[in-house]
Amino acid sequence: MSEIVIPKRYIILSLVLIGLVAAAIWFAPQLYGGSLAQAGESVTTVSPSVDPSEAEDAAARDAALAGTKAFYTVDYTTGQQHWLDQLCSVSTQTGCIVYQNVIVPNLWSQLEEGKTVTTVEVSAQQKVQEQVASTRDHAPMQVWRLNIQLSSPWPMQKEPITDFPALVLVIKENGSWKFERFLTDEELQAFSTDGGQP
């Protein structure tokens, strides 16, 4: 019977390879599992705690700003319907009906005749009133004081001013805050004492 002789270096090389394979088998799941855990951590975001009332106020404020921008952004060359469409896209249903049937038809001829093209910068000053609309199934509503800066005055203004304050009523409708209309100071006082009659 002949004896098989394996050189010593092959034995050492085989042991080293076995050790490397064992190490790879041992550490691979740990490395792979660790990378999965890290990936899971990077996907999971921790949302900061946001006060729901602050979020509601921010949404109401944004609706007031959007409605004011839509109202005062006018380009007579795009036509009356374009202006009405941009207003109705950010307004309550009631507000849209009023703009469609009363406000836009009454203002448009003067805006068109004056070849009015205005852009507007609007900033929120403060929330001045908050209650529920008793005539709208107790929908939340807010009044915001804004500052308006027009690029040029409108032709129907008694005094051609471009920088002025405004009071804006917004109402939550179908889960979203919407622009309703502008209020005078007298209307704000009446609004405050009427128990939410928009």
C-alpha positions as a printed Julia matrix, in Angstrom:
198×3 Matrix{Float64}:
   0.0     0.0     0.0
   1.47    3.32   -1.05
   1.39    6.28    1.23
   0.05    9.6    -0.01
   2.28   12.44    0.97
   0.79   15.94    1.11
   3.31   18.68    1.32
   3.15   20.73    4.51
   2.48   24.0     2.7
  -0.73   22.56    1.14
  -1.99   21.58    4.58
  -1.3    25.06    5.96
  -2.89   26.68    2.91
  -5.98   24.45    3.3
  -6.3    25.31    7.01
  -6.02   29.02    6.24
  -8.74   28.72    3.55
 -11.01   26.77    5.9
 -10.48   29.45    8.54
 -11.33   32.23    6.06
 -14.48   30.43    4.91
 -15.54   29.82    8.54
 -14.92   33.47    9.36
 -16.91   34.56    6.33
 -19.79   32.25    7.29
 -19.7    33.52   10.87
 -19.44   37.28   10.2
 -21.51   37.62    7.02
 -24.95   37.34    8.73
 -23.87   39.77   11.43
 -22.62   42.29    8.89
 -25.67   41.79    6.69
 -28.05   41.99    9.66
 -26.28   45.12   10.89
 -26.61   46.8     7.53
 -30.31   45.92    7.45
 -30.78   47.41   10.89
 -28.94   50.54    9.83
 -31.0    50.75    6.65
 -34.14   50.39    8.74
 -32.98   53.19   10.99
 -32.26   55.45    8.06
 -35.72   54.84    6.59
 -37.53   55.35    9.87
 -37.81   59.05   10.5
 -38.7    60.48   13.83
 -41.27   63.17   13.26
 -41.04   66.07   15.65
 -44.06   66.56   17.84
 -46.23   69.21   16.2
 -48.96   70.91   18.16
 -52.2    70.23   16.21
 -53.47   73.77   16.88
 -50.26   75.22   15.4
 -50.69   73.06   12.31
 -54.32   74.2    11.98
 -53.31   77.84   12.35
 -50.59   77.43    9.72
 -53.06   75.84    7.29
 -55.63   78.59    7.94
 -52.99   81.29    7.51
 -51.85   79.71    4.23
 -55.45   79.7     2.98
 -55.78   83.41    3.83
 -52.54   84.16    1.97
 -53.54   82.04   -1.04
 -56.98   83.66   -1.31
 -55.55   87.16   -1.07
 -52.92   86.41   -3.71
 -55.58   84.95   -6.02
 -57.82   88.0    -5.56
 -55.17   90.67   -6.13
 -53.2    88.9    -8.88
 -54.91   90.26  -11.98
 -53.96   90.35  -15.63
 -56.7    91.82  -17.81
 -55.23   90.07  -20.9
 -56.0    86.59  -19.48
 -59.69   87.39  -19.13
 -62.36   87.4   -16.45
 -62.8    83.62  -16.36
 -59.13   83.03  -15.59
 -59.33   85.41  -12.63
 -62.51   83.71  -11.41
 -60.97   80.24  -11.81
 -57.93   81.15   -9.73
 -60.2    82.62   -7.03
 -62.54   79.64   -6.91
 -59.64   77.17   -6.71
 -58.76   78.5    -3.22
 -62.22   79.64   -2.04
 -65.08   78.03   -0.18
 -68.12   77.04   -2.24
 -70.04   80.01   -0.86
 -67.13   82.34   -1.55
 -66.85   81.09   -5.13
 -70.57   81.69   -5.73
 -70.27   85.26   -4.44
 -67.19   85.95   -6.59
 -68.86   84.4    -9.63
 -72.16   86.25   -9.33
 -71.33   89.53   -7.61
 -67.72   90.58   -7.1
 -65.91   89.55  -10.29
 -68.66   90.81  -12.67
 -68.79   94.16  -10.83
 -65.02   94.69  -10.77
 -63.93   93.19  -14.06
 -65.1    95.97  -16.41
 -63.09   98.54  -14.45
 -60.04   96.27  -14.28
 -60.24   95.61  -18.0
 -60.85   99.25  -18.88
 -57.89  100.28  -16.7
 -55.74   97.57  -18.38
 -54.91   96.31  -14.91
 -51.98   93.98  -14.42
 -51.02   93.49  -10.77
 -48.92   91.12   -8.76
 -49.03   91.06   -4.99
 -46.86   90.39   -1.96
 -48.83   89.22    1.08
 -47.63   88.68    4.63
 -49.56   87.46    7.66
 -49.57   89.78   10.67
 -51.66   87.84   13.18
 -54.7    85.69   13.81
 -57.33   88.01   15.26
 -60.34   85.74   15.7
 -61.17   82.06   15.9
 -64.53   80.36   16.37
 -66.97   78.04   14.66
 -69.43   78.95   11.93
 -72.86   78.26   13.39
 -74.45   78.57    9.94
 -72.01   76.04    8.41
 -72.42   72.98   10.64
 -70.03   74.49   13.19
 -67.08   74.49   10.78
 -63.92   76.04   12.26
 -63.16   79.53   11.0
 -60.48   82.12   11.59
 -59.85   85.76   10.75
 -56.32   86.81    9.83
 -54.84   90.3     9.58
 -52.61   90.5     6.51
 -50.46   93.15    4.92
 -50.84   93.57    1.16
 -48.42   95.2    -1.27
 -49.64   95.6    -4.84
 -47.29   96.14   -7.75
 -49.63   98.93   -8.93
 -52.92  100.4    -7.66
 -56.3    99.27   -8.92
 -58.28  101.78  -11.02
 -61.37  101.76   -8.76
 -59.49  102.84   -5.62
 -60.46  106.26   -4.29
 -56.87  106.84   -3.3
 -54.27  104.97   -5.37
 -52.51  102.98   -2.67
 -50.39   99.88   -3.03
 -49.61   99.04    0.61
 -52.5    98.35    2.99
 -53.79   95.94    5.68
 -56.7    93.53    5.24
 -58.81   91.22    7.36
 -59.43   87.81    5.79
 -61.99   85.21    6.79
 -61.11   81.55    6.19
 -63.32   78.53    6.87
 -62.51   74.83    7.06
 -64.53   73.1     4.36
 -64.37   69.37    3.58
 -61.25   69.02    5.72
 -59.31   71.89    4.1
 -58.99   75.56    5.01
 -60.4    77.82    2.29
 -60.57   81.55    1.63
 -64.04   83.02    2.17
 -63.81   86.81    1.89
 -62.38   90.06    3.16
 -63.91   91.73    6.22
 -64.09   95.35    7.31
 -63.27   96.32   10.9
 -67.0    96.83   11.52
 -67.76   93.37   10.16
 -65.1    91.91   12.43
 -66.8    93.46   15.47
 -70.2    92.2    14.33
 -68.68   88.85   13.47
 -67.2    88.61   16.97
 -70.55   89.29   18.65
 -72.76   87.27   16.28
 -71.39   83.93   17.47
 -69.83   82.98   14.19
 -72.16   84.2    11.45
 -69.88   84.43    8.39
